[in-house]
Amino acid sequence: MEFLTSKEVSVLWGISQCRIIRLAREGRIDGAVQFGNRWMFPKTVQKPVDARTKREGHAETTDFFRFPLYVNFPADAFVPPLTKEELQLRTAQVDLYACNFPKAQRAFSYLADHAENIYVKIGATAFMAALSSVYRREINYRTYYDRLCSALAQDFPHKKDMEMLLPWLNCFCGFYGSVSKHFDIDPQYNYHPSVQNLMAFLSIFRLAGDNFENIHAIDRLTQFEILSRIMESSGYFFEAQELHRILFVAYYLSHENTLMLFHLRRAISIAHEHNLLLCAVDLLSYYPNVYREVIGDFPAEFNKTIRLQSEIISRNYADFTKHYNFTEIYSNLSSGDFQLLLYVFNGYSNKVIAEKTHFSPQTVSNKLSDIYEKLNIKSRQELVELFQDCLKEKTST
């Protein structure tokens, strides 16, 4: 079956995309299907009868709430057009993801202090807190984090949508232990479509507190594969890049190398083609060995830029965590060490860990002994207790 996008249906019917999405969410368009934050419609879709009524002297009100992660969409895709403040926030987001941090900071700082649109103001506040972790320690993370929490504690329309900015911020700053704590979805609430992609991105970190094998069990990868293709073919490259990153991490953890490398290449290709550099910088920082396997696919100048930005951001993040008194033992461990720790925390024996990682039981035992030495401990029990204390410190800071 052939499908149309909401933009194509908007042109066909002569009404706004906002109205079309609202009709779809209300179940008034036959055959409408939601893929993440995108609505798709059968090519033969029929325009529903307009059931709205207007009373004399009563003007119809329309709620044009937009979740403030505007970089997800092209600037000219919004109906109605972005306001001046929304456009400023989107431009700052583009600068952030292009690693143009000074320009992004100036815009976020101004909007966090002066924006009249509550959603723009809250969004800019969250981005200022995020910027402090990758750009400069002089930005007071705690000030902006507290301001964000205070704003979200108030009562205002679309509060549930805006609350998703808190786990997003925790994820951006590397506080993964706090993602699950704040990632609380109300299944009865009809979330804004733009929040759907953010939920998909956050779900990978929520599973980190559980067993990564569950990623396959809940059949989420299939959904993400479809979504990544829809987003990329429709020109929503930021969303596509984030989905490719999710899939890369999932396949990396499940040792599916061909699929892992495919999605890593796609994420980096989008960074190269659309100046969305921050994702590629982040991937290099966390997965340098895997990144080297695909680095030859990209121009030398691009790779140099990514490497330099990665070094800068890594230093800034180290200063950030040290400044806010987070434990430094994480810096002693590799990504491979953390993968073993995940299995230990889920109660797996060395034999089961060996089966899942394709190591011998003796190799697993040796690797765990190396971890004990790095952390100056002597047993598995001490290991679990140590990291439980670390997570408590990290989530309470």
N, C-alpha and C positions, 0 to 999 in steps of 0.2 A: 504494500500500500504506500502511495506517495503522500508526503506530508508537507504542510506549509508552516512557516514560522509566524509568530504573532505580528511581526512587522509586515509580512506579506498579506496576512488577513486584514491588517489595518488599512493597507492600500486598497485591497479588494472591496472592503465594505465601507470605506470612507469614515471610519471612526478611530479613536486613539487606541494605541497599544494598551494603555492603562485600563481603558474600558473593556477591551477584549480579555485581558488577563483576569479582570474582576469577574466577568461573565463566566470564564472557564472555572475559576475557583468556586463560583456559586453553582456549578454543575449545569449551566444553562446552554452550553454548546455541545451538541452531540459529537462523540468521538474524540473530544479533546483529551490529550495525554500529557502528563507532566513528567519530564525527565530532569530530575534535580531542580534547578531553578528555571528551566525552560519549558514553555508550553508549545506543543506541536499539534497541528490540526489536519484532519484528512483533507485531501485536495477537493473533495466533493462537499465540504462542510457548508451548511446553510446558516445564514444569519438569523438569529432568534428574533422573535417579536419583541419590540421594545415595551417592557411592562412598566416602565417608569411613568409616573403621573406627576403633573405639576398643578399646584393649587394657586389660585390668583393671589398675588402678593407674597408668594413664598418662593424664594429662589432656591434652586437645587444646589446643594453643596457637594463638592467632590474632594475626596481625600487623596492627595497626591504624595503620600508618604513614600520616601525612597530610602532604603537602608544605605548608610553613608560609606559604602565601599565602591565608589563610582568607577574606579579603574577597571572594574569587571566588564564594562561596556564601552563602546565607542561614544565619544562626547555627543555626536549627532543622533544617537539612537534613543534619546530620552524624549518621551512625550508626556506632558509638555516639556519644553526645553529646560535645561538646567538654569537655576537662578544664578546670580552673580556669586553668591557665597558657595553654592554647590559646585559651580565651575572652578572656583578657587581651590576648594577641597580636592576635587578630582585632579587638577593640575599638580597640586602638591603630592598627591599619591603617585602620579606618574613619575614625578621627580624622585620620590623615595625609591620606587622600584627600578629606576634607572641609576640608582646610587648617587644622585645629585643631592646630597644631604643638606648642604647649607641653604640652598633655595627652598627645599622642602621644610626645613625648620622654621624659616621666616614666615612662611604661609601658615603652617600648623599653629605656631605660637600666636599669631595675630587672631586667627579664627577661634582658638581655644579661649581667648580673652574677650573677643568683641563680637563674635557671630550672634545674630539675632535668632536664626533658625536653631532650635534646640538640638536637632539631630546632627547638624553640621558642627555645633559647639561640642557635643559629646564625642563625635567622631574625631575631631581635631585633637581633643584632649587625650583620647586613646592613642592616637598616632604620635603625639608628643612623648607619651610614656614609652611607646615602642622605640622611638627614635633614640632615646637615651641609652638603649642597650647596644646599639650598633654604631652610633655616631660619636657622641661625646658625653662624658660623665658629668659635665657641668650642668646638663639638663637634669633637673631634679626629678628623678623617676617617682619617688615617693609622693611628691607634691601632686603630680598629675594622676598617679594611681588613686590617691585618696579623693581627688576631685571627681574622678570618674565614678568611683564607688558611691560618693555622695549624690551625684546626679542620678545614678541608676536606682538609688533608694527612694527617689521621689516618685510620685504618681503622675504619669502622663501617657498620652496615646502611644500605642506600639511599644510599650515598655519591654514586653517579652522579646521582641525582635532585637531591640537595642542591647538587652542583657547578653546577647551572644558576643558582644565586643569584649567582654571580660575574659572568657576562656580563649578568645582569639589573641588577646594581649598576652596572657600567660604563655600561650604557645609561641608567639613571636619572640618573647624574651627568654624562652627556653625553660620556663617553669612548668615542666610537663606534669609534675605531681599535682599541680593545681588545676589542670585542665578538666579532669573528671569532677573535681569539687564544684566547679562553676558551670559545667556543661549539663544543665538541667532543662530538658525539653518537655513541654506540655503537649501530649499527643492530641488533646482536644483543641489546641490553638492553631489557627490557620496562618502560619508564618508567611511573611513576605517572600516572594520568589527568590530575591537576591540572597536571602539567608540560607537557602537550601545548599548552595555550593559551599558556604562556610561550614555548615554542619557536616557535610561530607568530608571536608578537609580535617575538621576537628575529630571526627570519629576515629581516625587512625591513631590518634594520641590517646583517646579514651580507651581503646583496646590495649594500649601499652600497659595498663594496670591489670590486664587480664592475660589471656594467652593469645599470641599473635596467630596461632593456627586457626582461631575462630574467624579470622578474616575470610577464609574460604567457606567456613561453615555457614556464615550468614549470607553468602552469595553476593557480597557487596562488590567484589572486584568486577563481576560481569556488568553491573550497573555503571561502575566507574569507567570501564572500557567503552561502553556505548556513549556515555556522557562526554568523554574526552574527544571522541570523534565528532559528535554533534557540535560541541563548542568550537573546535578548531575549524571545522568546515563552515561554521556560521560567522567566523571572524571574532569570536570572543576568546582572544588568545591568553589573557591573564587567567581566566577560569580553566582553560585547557591546560595551561602550564602547571597550575596547582594540582589538577587531577593526574597529570603525568607524574608529578612528584610523588603523590600518594601511591600510585601504582608501582613506581620504582622502589619505594621503601618496602611495600608489601612483598614484592617479588624478591627483593634483596634478602629479606628476613626468611623467606621460604625457599631460598636457594634456586630460584628459577632464572638462570643467568641470561638466557636469550631474551625473555620478556623484560627482565630488569634492565638490560642494556638498551633495548628498544625505547623504553619510556624515559630513560636517562637522556638518550640522544634527542628525543622529541622535546623534552623540557629545555635542554640547552639550545636546541635549534630555535625555539621560540624566543629565548633570551637574546640570541644573536640577531634574529630577523626583526624583532619588535622592541629592542632596547629594554626588555624586562630582565635586567641583569641580576637583581638581588637573589632570585631563586637559584641561578647558576652559581653565584658566589656562595650561597648557603650549602649547596650540594658539594662543592669543592671542599668547604671547611669540614663537613661531617664525613664525607666519603672520598678522601683523596685518592686512595688506591683504585677504586672503581672508576673515578673520574678520569684517571690517566689512561684507562682503556679506550676512551672515546675522544680524547683531546686532539688526536690527529685528524679528526673529521672537521675541525674548525680552524679558521685563519689564526695565524700566530699572533697578530695584533689583538684580536679578541681574547685569546687565551691569556695574553699578558695582562690585559685589563682585568679579567676575572681573577687572576692570581694576585695582583696587587690589591684589589678591593678585598679579597678574602683575607689577606694578611692584615690589612687595616682593621677590618671588622673583627677579626679574631682577637687582636690586641685590645680593641675597645671593649669587646664583650668580657674579656678577662678582667679588665679594670672595673667594669660595671659590677660584675659578680663579687669582686673583692671589696669594692666600696660598700656594697650593701650586706657585707658580712655573711655571704653564703659560703658553705664549706668548700674548700679547695681540693678535696680528695678526688672529685670528678676529673680534674685535669690529669690525674695519674693513670687513667684508664682509657683504653682504646674502644672503638665502636664494637670490635669483636668481644672485648671483655664485657661490655654492657649486654650483648646478646646472650652470653652465658649467664649473666646475672639474672636476666629475665626468666630463664628456665629455672634457676635456683629458687627465685622468689615464688614461683608457681609450684614448688615442691617436687620437681622432677629429680630422680636419682641420676647418678653419673651415667648409668647404662642407658637410660631413656634419653638423656641429653645427647649421648654419643649417637644414637639412632637418628635423632632429629638434626644434628649438625654434621653427620657423616664423618665424625672423628671416631677414633677408637676410645674405649673407656679410659685407657691409660693416658691418652692425650688430653682428654677432658680433665682428668685428675691433675695432670701436670699444669694445665692452663689455670685451673682454680688455685693451685699452689702458688703460681706466679702472681695471681691477683691478691692472695693473702699477703704475700711478701710486699707488694706495692702499697698495701693499706696497713701494713704492720699489725696484722691479726693472725690467728692460728687455726680458726675453725669455721665451718659453714654457719654455725649458730651465731658466732660473732659477726660474720658477714651480714646476715639478715638483720641483726639488731643494729648494726652500724648504719645501714642504709635506711632503715625505718626512722632512725633519729635524724638522718640527713634530710629525708623528705619532710619530716615534721618541721625542721628548721627552715627549709626552703619555702614551705607553704605558709608559714606563720610570719615570714619576713616581709 
